Amino acid sequence: MNKKAGTLFIVILLALTVFLAAAVAGESNDYTSPSKTLDHLIDKETFHIPTNSFVYTSQNDVLAEWHNEQNRLYTKQTKTPEIVKQAFLSTEDQQFFEHKGLDASAVLRAVLANAQAGSIEEGASTITQQLARNLFLHHGQTYERKIAEVLYAVELENTYSKTEILEMYINTIYFNRGIYGFETASRAYFSKSSSDLTLAETAFLAAVPANPTYYDPIDNKDHTLERQGWILQKLLDTEKITEEDYQTALDAPITVIEPTSRVSLSPDYEDLVKNEFRELVADKEGYSKQAETASDDDKQAVSEELDKRIEELMNSGLHIYTHYDSGLQAAQNEAAGSVLSNDTAEGASVTIDHLNHEIVAAIGGKNYQNGEFHRAFQAYRQPGSTIKPLLVYAPYIETFDVSSISMVETKDICIKEYCVSQDGLNQPVSLKRALAASYNTSALRLFEQTGISESFSYLEGFAFDNVTSADYTPASALGGFSRGVSPLELTNAYTTFSNNGSFTPARAISSVQDEEGRVLYEWEDKEEVVWSEETNQEMRILLEEVIISGTGTAAKIEAESFGGKTGTTNEEKDLWFAGYNERYTTAVWIGEDQPASLAAVENEKPALVWWKKVME
């Protein structure tokens, strides 16, 4: 832009500044507020600055930190040290508490400098204008942006108090490397809170936002130190520090650290929590009910709206408390690493504290990383014989009021065109022996006697997402489902055996709270009786025998009580073990993502070995 045009624009900007200032002071009867000009773009009730959310373990240690491209630890002004505020007030806007968002004297100085240069060379922006730029505008030096900045600044002053504006400013200034806000920068570059910084460190960090790249604390430390000295001089000139403070700070060595992203304590568990958080919000805010009755197209729209809501919440400074158990997760990690180390098979596992209905540990896959396919809750596989206790034996015992020593035939059986044989066996055995040895002919016979529909009615309370009426076939008695179940679903269902036949869904999340400690979301699950206590006691006898003398002997542990069931699908494509001790229930699945035979490793009982390592 030529010199004449630049001068004209600056004159217009000055006139606009004076006019707006007069209007704010009530000196213009014809004034139209920026609120109307901007069509109420700033809504104090709904507007918020993105801030990091935190996920905590059962011991209240930070498990994970969630944020978008803006890494920000929002800090209230009451917790921001006074010297931090003064470092910016003294250097950026000494008239901050006097003006109404615009500083006419500063603009006049800029007019003279910019008119001489023929372009915008000196900013004259107040802290309020800088905040407007940080929140709503780009940082380019254009006349259009400058006018919008002025309008937004006045609207900010009309909407917020000076204290609120300063608070937002200190939390939105940029410190390079994706770091926003002074507190975030303090922790990133000095690994401590801003309240613990020295004067020298405070002034050093305050230098960065003026030009985050040029004053980068790591790459351009000399530049940062130079501006630090200028900031200290300003603090001295405005009598915010003494001469002694100034000299001490100027001479103090500065040691900064290379900022690093917080590493999740457990990507497996964190992503399980993230998935559950989505389910919790969907449940509490009605998205789940909307999806139930929606068409396919509408379901997609509901899902997209839920995604937006989750993104909004995750950037609102939530504190998500979970039941994560570091000891059990370590045991899961070690077991998975050992079992899955020498072949191409994948695996997943979940451990639940069945006394308290808490998910305490999980494995999403071999060397799982955030955002990958999480096999604990996303992989639906044929459950094999692990389904027999839930779908066949418990319903049969409940329906006919029999015991573990009641007898069942083992001879070959056909239901319509579905036939099963048991290696020439042709004699009755007890229910306890039939399940321990996993006789398929016995299971199919019991399933037929109970009735397919009646048997499946016992699965309804477990919320197996992909079990439908299409699965109401004889093959299901042996785990032949159309889509299958997830390791998380199976683990949850097996907790019933340790709760007297009643089922309560286990959760990873204890509560979701805001920054003030108010509970925003928590589960309100109700216990549901699936079968009687008498039936459950008989089932525990059966499941204990599986480990004592049946297909699960490789999982035998030293415990007051234990029980479980193996599961193997056709051609050994899926290897399962699900079981419990006196406190925890764990299920393990091993298989290829693209189903393939694991016959080469099946004899090593990898699922049982994994389970035993965790449960011991």
C-alpha positions in Angstrom: 0.0 0.0 0.0 1.3 3.5 -0.9 2.1 6.1 1.7 -1.0 8.2 0.9 -3.4 5.3 1.4 -1.7 4.2 4.5 -2.0 7.6 6.0 -5.6 7.9 5.1 -6.4 4.5 6.7 -4.6 5.5 9.9 -6.6 8.7 10.1 -9.8 6.8 9.6 -8.8 4.3 12.3 -8.0 7.1 14.7 -11.4 8.7 14.0 -13.1 5.3 14.6 -11.2 4.9 17.8 -12.2 8.3 19.1 -15.8 7.7 18.0 -16.0 4.3 19.7 -14.4 5.6 22.9 -16.9 8.5 23.0 -19.8 6.1 22.4 -18.7 3.8 25.2 -18.6 6.9 27.4 -22.1 7.8 26.4 -21.1 10.8 24.3 -22.8 9.8 21.0 -26.5 9.6 20.7 -26.4 8.0 17.3 -24.0 5.2 18.2 -24.7 1.6 17.1 -23.0 -0.9 19.4 -20.5 -3.4 18.2 -22.9 -6.0 19.6 -25.3 -5.2 16.7 -22.4 -4.8 14.2 -21.0 -8.2 15.1 -24.5 -9.7 15.4 -23.8 -10.9 19.0 -20.9 -13.1 18.1 -19.7 -13.0 21.7 -22.2 -14.9 23.9 -20.9 -15.0 27.4 -23.1 -17.9 28.4 -21.9 -20.2 25.7 -18.4 -18.9 24.7 -15.5 -20.7 26.3 -11.8 -20.9 25.7 -10.5 -24.5 25.0 -8.7 -26.0 28.0 -7.2 -29.3 28.6 -9.1 -32.2 30.3 -7.5 -34.8 32.6 -8.1 -38.5 33.2 -7.2 -39.8 36.6 -6.4 -43.2 38.0 -8.0 -44.7 41.0 -5.2 -43.2 43.1 -5.9 -39.7 41.5 -2.7 -39.7 39.5 -2.9 -38.3 36.0 -3.5 -41.1 33.6 -3.9 -39.0 30.4 -4.3 -35.4 29.3 -6.7 -34.5 26.5 -6.5 -31.4 24.3 -6.8 -30.3 20.7 -4.1 -28.5 18.8 -4.1 -25.9 21.6 -2.4 -27.2 24.7 -3.8 -25.0 27.5 -4.0 -25.3 31.3 -6.6 -22.5 31.9 -5.8 -20.7 35.2 -8.2 -18.4 37.1 -6.9 -14.9 37.7 -7.0 -15.6 41.5 -4.3 -18.3 41.0 -2.1 -16.2 38.7 0.8 -14.5 40.5 0.6 -10.7 40.5 4.0 -10.4 39.0 2.8 -12.3 36.0 0.0 -9.9 35.5 2.3 -6.9 35.9 4.9 -8.3 33.5 2.2 -7.9 30.7 0.5 -4.8 32.0 3.8 -2.9 32.3 4.9 -3.9 28.8 1.8 -4.3 26.8 -0.8 -1.9 28.2 -0.1 0.4 31.1 -3.5 2.1 30.7 -5.4 -1.1 30.7 -7.6 -0.3 33.7 -8.3 3.2 32.4 -9.3 2.7 28.8 -12.4 1.0 27.3 -10.6 -1.4 25.1 -8.9 1.3 22.9 -6.0 3.6 23.8 -6.4 6.8 21.7 -3.0 8.1 22.8 -1.3 4.8 21.7 -3.2 5.0 18.4 -2.0 8.6 17.9 1.6 7.5 18.3 1.0 4.7 15.8 -0.5 7.2 13.4 2.7 9.2 13.3 4.9 6.1 12.9 2.7 4.3 10.4 2.0 7.4 8.3 5.7 8.0 7.9 6.2 4.3 6.9 3.2 4.2 4.7 2.0 0.9 6.3 1.2 -0.6 9.7 4.5 -0.8 11.5 3.5 0.0 15.0 0.5 -1.9 16.5 -0.9 0.3 19.3 -3.1 -2.7 20.3 -4.3 -2.8 23.9 -4.5 -6.0 25.8 -8.2 -6.2 24.9 -7.4 -5.8 21.2 -4.8 -8.5 21.5 -7.3 -10.8 23.2 -9.8 -10.1 20.4 -7.1 -11.1 17.9 -6.2 -14.2 19.8 -9.8 -15.3 20.1 -11.4 -14.4 16.9 -9.0 -13.1 14.2 -5.8 -13.9 12.4 -2.4 -12.2 13.2 -1.8 -10.7 9.8 -1.1 -7.0 9.5 -4.1 -5.9 7.3 -6.4 -3.0 7.6 -9.5 -5.2 7.5 -8.3 -7.2 10.5 -7.4 -4.1 12.4 -10.9 -2.7 12.1 -12.5 -6.0 13.1 -10.0 -6.0 16.1 -11.3 -2.6 17.2 -14.9 -3.7 17.0 -14.3 -7.0 18.9 -12.3 -5.2 21.5 -15.2 -2.8 22.4 -17.6 -5.8 22.4 -15.3 -7.6 24.8 -15.2 -4.6 27.1 -19.0 -4.5 27.1 -19.3 -8.2 27.9 -16.5 -8.9 30.4 -14.9 -7.2 33.4 -11.3 -6.0 33.2 -10.3 -8.8 35.5 -12.0 -11.4 33.2 -10.3 -9.9 30.1 -6.9 -10.0 31.7 -7.5 -13.6 32.8 -8.5 -14.6 29.3 -5.5 -12.8 27.8 -3.0 -14.5 30.0 -4.6 -17.8 29.1 -4.6 -17.3 25.3 -1.2 -15.8 24.6 0.9 -18.2 22.5 4.3 -19.5 23.6 5.2 -21.5 20.5 5.3 -25.4 20.2 1.5 -25.6 20.5 1.6 -24.1 24.0 -1.1 -21.6 25.0 -1.3 -19.6 28.3 1.3 -18.7 30.8 0.6 -21.5 33.2 1.0 -24.1 30.4 4.2 -22.5 29.4 5.6 -22.5 32.9 5.0 -26.2 33.2 6.3 -26.9 29.7 9.5 -24.9 29.8 10.3 -25.0 33.6 8.4 -28.1 34.8 6.7 -26.1 37.6 3.7 -24.0 38.3 3.9 -20.2 37.6 3.5 -19.6 41.3 6.9 -21.3 41.8 8.8 -19.2 39.1 11.4 -16.8 40.1 11.2 -13.2 38.8 13.8 -13.9 36.2 11.9 -16.9 34.9 8.6 -15.0 34.9 10.1 -12.2 32.8 11.8 -14.7 30.6 8.5 -16.4 29.8 6.7 -13.1 29.4 9.1 -12.3 26.6 7.9 -15.1 24.3 4.4 -14.0 23.2 5.6 -10.8 21.5 7.0 -13.1 18.7 6.8 -16.7 19.7 9.2 -17.9 17.0 11.7 -15.2 17.3 11.7 -15.5 21.1 11.4 -19.3 21.2 13.0 -20.3 24.6 14.8 -23.3 23.1 15.9 -22.3 19.6 16.4 -18.5 20.3 17.2 -18.2 23.9 19.5 -15.3 23.4 16.7 -13.3 21.8 14.4 -14.2 24.7 17.0 -13.1 27.3 17.4 -9.8 25.5 13.6 -9.1 25.7 13.6 -10.4 29.3 16.0 -7.6 30.2 13.6 -5.1 28.6 10.6 -6.5 30.5 12.5 -6.3 33.8 13.4 -2.6 33.0 9.7 -1.9 32.4 8.8 -3.5 35.7 11.4 -1.3 37.4 10.2 1.8 35.6 6.6 1.2 36.7 7.9 0.5 40.2 6.6 -3.0 40.3 10.0 -4.3 41.4 13.0 -2.7 43.2 16.4 -2.0 41.8 17.7 -5.0 43.8 15.0 -7.3 42.4 15.9 -6.0 38.9 19.6 -6.7 39.2 19.2 -10.1 40.9 16.8 -11.2 38.1 19.0 -9.9 35.4 22.0 -11.8 36.7 20.1 -15.1 37.4 20.8 -18.1 35.1 17.9 -19.4 33.2 17.6 -23.2 32.6 14.8 -24.3 30.3 13.7 -27.8 29.3 12.5 -29.1 26.0 8.7 -29.4 26.2 7.4 -32.9 25.7 3.9 -34.2 25.3 2.5 -36.0 28.3 2.6 -39.7 27.7 -0.4 -41.7 28.6 0.2 -44.2 31.5 -1.8 -46.7 29.5 -3.0 -46.1 25.9 -5.1 -49.3 26.2 -7.1 -48.1 29.2 -7.2 -44.4 28.1 -8.9 -45.3 24.9 -11.3 -47.6 26.6 -12.2 -44.6 28.9 -12.6 -42.3 25.9 -15.0 -44.8 24.3 -17.0 -45.1 27.6 -17.1 -41.3 28.0 -18.8 -41.1 24.6 -21.3 -43.7 25.7 -21.9 -41.9 29.0 -22.6 -38.6 27.3 -24.8 -40.3 24.7 -26.8 -41.9 27.5 -27.2 -38.8 29.7 -27.9 -36.3 27.0 -30.3 -38.4 25.0 -28.3 -39.2 21.9 -28.7 -43.0 22.5 -32.5 -42.7 22.5 -32.4 -40.6 19.4 -30.3 -43.2 17.6 -32.6 -46.1 18.6 -35.5 -44.7 16.6 -33.7 -42.9 13.8 -33.3 -44.0 10.2 -29.8 -44.9 9.0 -29.3 -41.4 7.6 -30.6 -39.8 10.8 -28.4 -42.1 12.9 -25.4 -40.8 11.0 -26.5 -37.2 11.8 -27.0 -38.1 15.5 -23.5 -39.6 15.6 -22.0 -36.5 14.0 -23.8 -34.3 16.5 -22.5 -36.5 19.3 -18.9 -36.2 18.0 -19.2 -32.4 18.1 -20.5 -32.6 21.6 -17.7 -34.9 22.8 -15.1 -32.6 21.2 -16.6 -29.6 23.0 -16.6 -31.4 26.3 -13.1 -32.7 26.0 -11.8 -29.2 25.5 -13.7 -27.8 28.5 -11.4 -28.6 31.3 -13.1 -31.8 32.5 -11.7 -34.1 35.3 -12.5 -37.7 34.5 -12.0 -40.1 37.4 -11.5 -43.8 36.7 -11.0 -47.1 38.3 -7.6 -47.7 36.6 -5.4 -50.0 38.7 -1.7 -49.6 37.9 -0.7 -52.9 39.4 -3.2 -55.0 37.4 -2.5 -53.0 34.3 1.2 -53.8 34.7 0.3 -57.4 35.1 -1.8 -57.3 31.9 1.0 -55.5 30.0 3.5 -58.1 31.1 1.2 -61.1 30.3 0.3 -59.7 26.9 3.9 -58.9 26.0 5.0 -62.4 27.0 2.2 -64.3 25.2 2.0 -62.2 22.1 5.8 -61.8 21.5 6.6 -64.6 19.2 3.9 -64.8 16.6 1.6 -62.7 14.5 -1.5 -63.3 16.6 -3.2 -60.3 18.3 -4.9 -60.3 21.6 -7.2 -58.4 24.0 -8.2 -58.7 27.6 -10.2 -56.9 30.3 -10.1 -57.2 34.1 -13.0 -56.2 36.3 -13.2 -55.8 40.0 -16.5 -57.7 40.2 -17.2 -56.8 43.8 -17.4 -53.1 42.9 -18.3 -53.4 39.2 -15.2 -51.5 38.1 -13.1 -52.0 35.0 -9.6 -51.8 36.4 -7.3 -52.9 33.5 -7.4 -53.6 29.7 -5.4 -54.6 26.7 -6.4 -53.4 23.3 -3.8 -55.3 21.3 -0.2 -56.0 20.9 1.9 -52.9 21.7 -1.3 -50.9 21.5 -1.0 -47.1 20.8 -3.7 -44.4 21.1 -6.3 -44.4 18.3 -5.6 -47.9 17.0 -8.2 -50.6 16.6 -9.1 -51.5 20.2 -9.8 -55.2 20.3 -11.1 -55.2 23.9 -14.3 -53.4 22.8 -14.2 -53.1 19.0 -13.4 -56.7 18.1 -16.4 -58.9 17.9 -15.5 -62.6 17.6 -17.1 -66.0 17.9 -16.9 -66.9 21.6 -16.6 -70.6 21.2 -17.4 -72.6 24.3 -17.0 -69.6 26.6 -20.7 -68.9 25.8 -21.9 -72.3 27.2 -22.1 -71.3 30.9 -24.2 -68.2 30.0 -26.4 -69.5 27.2 -26.7 -73.2 27.9 -25.9 -74.4 31.4 -27.2 -71.6 33.7 -30.5 -71.4 31.8 -30.9 -75.2 31.9 -30.2 -75.4 35.6 -32.5 -72.5 36.3 -35.3 -73.8 34.1 -35.3 -77.4 35.4 -34.0 -76.8 38.9 -31.3 -79.5 38.6 -27.8 -79.7 40.1 -24.2 -80.0 39.0 -24.4 -83.8 39.4 -27.5 -84.2 37.2 -26.9 -86.4 34.2 -26.8 -85.5 30.5 -26.2 -87.7 27.4 -23.1 -87.4 25.3 -24.2 -89.4 22.2 -24.4 -87.8 18.8 -27.3 -85.3 18.2 -28.9 -83.5 15.3 -31.3 -80.6 15.5 -32.8 -80.3 12.1 -29.8 -80.2 9.8 -27.3 -79.2 12.4 -25.4 -82.3 13.7 -22.7 -82.8 16.4 -20.7 -85.8 17.4 -18.4 -86.4 20.3 -15.7 -88.8 19.3 -17.9 -91.9 19.8 -19.0 -91.1 23.3 -22.3 -92.7 24.1 -22.8 -92.6 27.9 -24.4 -90.1 30.2 -22.1 -87.8 32.3 -22.8 -85.3 35.0 -23.3 -81.6 34.1 -20.1 -80.9 35.9 -18.2 -83.3 33.8 -19.9 -82.3 30.6 -18.9 -78.6 31.0 -15.4 -79.5 32.3 -14.7 -81.6 29.3 -16.6 -79.2 27.0 -18.7 -81.9 25.4 -20.5 -80.2 22.5 -23.2 -83.0 22.2 -24.2 -82.4 25.8 -24.3 -78.6 25.4 -26.5 -78.9 22.3 -28.9 -81.4 24.0 -29.3 -79.1 27.0 -29.9 -76.1 24.7 -32.6 -77.9 22.8 -34.3 -79.0 26.0 -34.4 -75.5 27.5 -35.5 -74.0 24.2 -33.6 -71.6 22.0 -35.7 -68.6 22.7 -35.8 -69.3 26.4 -32.0 -69.8 26.5 -31.4 -66.5 24.7 -33.7 -64.6 27.1 -30.9 -65.0 29.7 -28.5 -63.1 27.5 -30.7 -60.0 27.1 -29.6 -58.3 30.3 -25.9 -58.6 29.4 -26.3 -56.1 26.5 -24.3 -58.1 23.9 -24.5 -55.4 21.2 -24.3 -57.7 18.2 -26.3 -60.7 19.4 -29.6 -60.6 17.5 -32.5 -62.9 16.6 -30.4 -64.0 13.6 -28.3 -65.9 16.2 -31.2 -68.0 17.4 -29.8 -71.2 15.9 -28.5 -74.5 17.3 -25.0 -73.5 16.4 -25.1 -70.7 19.0 -25.0 -73.3 21.8 -21.4 -73.9 20.8 -20.5 -70.2 20.1 -21.5 -70.0 16.5 -22.8 -66.5 16.4 -23.2 -64.4 13.3 -21.0 -61.6 14.5 -19.9 -62.5 18.0 -19.0 -60.8 21.3 -16.3 -58.5 22.4 -13.8 -59.3 25.2 -15.3 -56.5 27.3 -18.8 -57.8 26.9 -17.8 -61.3 27.8 -15.8 -60.2 30.9 -18.8 -58.2 32.0 -21.2 -61.1 31.6 -18.9 -63.4 33.6 -19.0 -61.1 36.6 -22.5 -62.5 37.2 -21.0 -65.7 38.5 -19.4 -63.7 41.3 -22.5 -61.8 42.2 -25.0 -64.4 43.2 -26.5 -64.5 39.7 -27.1 -60.8 39.4 -25.6 -58.5 36.8 -24.5 -54.9 37.1 -22.4 -53.4 34.2 -18.9 -52.7 35.2 -17.5 -49.2 34.3 -14.2 -47.6 33.9 -15.4 -44.1 34.7 -16.3 -43.2 38.3 -17.4 -39.6 37.7 -16.9 -36.7 35.3 -16.4 -33.3 37.1 -15.9 -29.8 36.0 -13.1 -27.5 37.1 -15.1 -26.6 40.3 -15.5 -30.2 41.3 -19.2 -30.4 40.3 -20.2 -33.8 39.1 -21.5 -33.5 35.5 -21.8 -37.2 34.6 -21.8 -40.5 36.4 -23.3 -43.9 35.7 -26.5 -44.9 37.5 -26.6 -48.6 36.8 -29.1 -50.9 38.4 -28.6 -54.5 39.4 -30.6 -57.1 37.4 -31.2 -60.6 38.6 -30.3 -63.0 35.8 -30.7 -66.3 37.6 -31.2 -67.5 41.2 -28.5 -67.7 43.8 -29.0 -71.5 43.8 -28.4 -71.7 40.1 -25.3 -69.5 40.5 -23.9 -71.8 43.2 -24.2 -74.8 40.9 -22.6 -72.9 38.1 -19.6 -72.0 40.3 -19.2 -75.7 41.0 -19.2 -76.4 37.3 -16.8 -73.6 36.5 -14.4 -74.6 39.2 -14.2 -78.1 37.8 -13.2 -76.8 34.4 -10.0 -75.6 36.0 -9.5 -78.5 38.4 -9.9 -81.4 36.0 -11.2 -80.1 32.6 -10.0 -78.0 29.7 -8.8 -75.2 31.9 -6.2 -76.9 34.1 -3.4 -74.7 32.7 -5.1 -71.8 34.4 -5.1 -73.3 37.9 -4.1 -70.7 40.5 -3.7 -70.5 44.2 -6.9 -68.7 45.4 -9.8 -69.1 47.8 -12.1 -69.5 44.9 -11.8 -69.6 41.1 -13.6 -70.8 38.0 -13.6 -70.3 34.3 -14.2 -71.6 30.8 -12.1 -72.2 27.7 -13.3 -71.4 24.2 -11.9 -72.4 20.9 -13.7 -71.8 17.5 -13.5 -73.8 14.4 -10.0 -74.3 13.0 -8.6 -72.7 16.1 -9.2 -69.2 14.8 -10.1 -67.8 18.2 -8.7 -68.9 21.6 -10.5 -67.7 24.7 -10.5 -68.0 28.4 -12.8 -66.3 30.8 -12.8 -66.7 34.5 -12.6 -65.3 38.0 -11.0 -65.5 41.4 -12.4 -64.1 44.7 -12.0 -60.4 43.6 -11.5 -60.1 39.9 -12.9 -61.4 36.6 -10.8 -61.5 33.5 -11.4 -62.6 29.9 -8.6 -63.1 27.3 -9.0 -63.4 23.6 -6.2 -64.4 21.1 -6.6 -64.5 17.3 -5.7 -62.9 14.0 -7.4 -59.7 12.9 -8.2 -61.5 9.7 -9.3 -64.9 11.1 -6.7 -67.6 10.5 -5.9 -70.9 12.2 -3.8 -70.8 15.4 -3.5 -74.6 15.5 0.3 -74.2 15.7 0.1 -72.5 19.2 -3.2 -73.9 20.5 -1.5 -76.6 22.5 0.5 -74.0 24.4 -2.8 -72.7 25.9 -1.8 -69.1 25.4 -5.1 -67.6 26.6 -4.9 -69.6 29.8 -1.3 -68.7 30.4 -2.1 -65.0 29.9 -5.1 -65.2 32.3 -3.1 -67.0 34.9 -0.3 -64.4 34.8 -2.8 -61.7 35.5 -4.9 -63.4 38.1 -2.0 -64.8 40.2 
